[in-house]
Amino acid sequence: MDLILIRHARAQPCSEDLPDSMRPLTERGRRQFARVARGLDRLEIRVDLLLHSPWLRAVDTAELLGRILDGPSRVTSLLAEAPTVHLLDDLVRLQTQRVAVVGHEPWLGELCAWLVAGDAGSCANFALNKGGVAWLTGIPLPGGMRLQGWFPPRVLRYV
Amino acid sequence: MAARRLDAWLVLGNRRMLRDDLRWLRATVSRARDLDVLIGGEVPGWLLSQDLLVWLQLRRAEEQPKIVAALESERSGALLDALSLLPDIDQDTARRSISPIVRQVLDRAAQLRANDDPDDDDLHGLRRAVRRLRFALEWMGEKSSALAELQQIFGEFNNRVLLLRWLDAFPEQSVTEEPRARLGAELCEQRATVVRTWQGVQDRVQEVCLEWT
């Protein structure tokens, strides 16, 4: 499986009136991430399924990935929490070979560390910037995937 | 129905995400919804023999665990969370996004006009397009009696088509032979009524469409 991990784009900061889950993307974040999506498209990265967290900034980021999506999308609350075996079970059971997930830090870093190194504890080494992308290949089990590519958003914007 | 209204709202908001999740939810409950319509008394008595009714109720009971599992699933919960977090749609976005919905109605209408003898697929295509336009306009605070009238007559026709499918699936075909023949004849008449109704309101629908393009 090719698994593309994508951290949401830059979002408005939290405030008393704006709970964390309701933070929308900023205009700049939206603009910049549209270029990230274009960069992925230029690299001919395509996915058959897009999983995303229900939080607004992840939904908004997923919306901008339409150009690389060849199949359906699915919302899952498993991406709005630390990665669990349920998430890995879901990934293993998928029939699709090219999957993107849009989520949040530190959980994406934990997921990446878990899949690549077999240990979520080294997540600090795999922390994604906002709008950053990691490309893994292999079987989505602890230690079952290889890091194929690591794309800071700035790089993708200039592809 | 609520899922379809929400889908129209997402289209108005120019959103693609969550529409597949709504589609999944609709697909999960659609058989039960159809059976509820049939069992719920919208079907004339001569069509529903006691045997058939019991059989339909059994089929409905089979659907119940699937519905409960879907509604209690992580995906349903995440969908509700995500929908509750979406912001309102501004009028400019809605006005821009309604164009493809209107275009679909106009295309389907043209298709129907070009066909002297429209088949059920032509009618269902228009039915779906009209329904989406009606829901989209309702989100924008607009009501169209022409669309409502059309949807009502299309809905009744569709329910009869569904009933015929269930009659065809009933294991004891000898029991349903007569009702099937009668329903088949009724469907022909109803198809003609749908086409007549459409011809009667198509100018009004066209006006509504032009107003939003």
Interface residues (C-beta under 8 A of the other chain):
Chain A: S21 M22 P24 L50 H52 P54 W55 L56 V59 A62 E63 G66 P72 S73 R74 V75 T76 S77 L78 A80 H86
Chain B: R15 R16 M17 L18 R19 D20 D21 W24 E74 R75 G77 A78 L79 D81 A82 L85 L86 P87
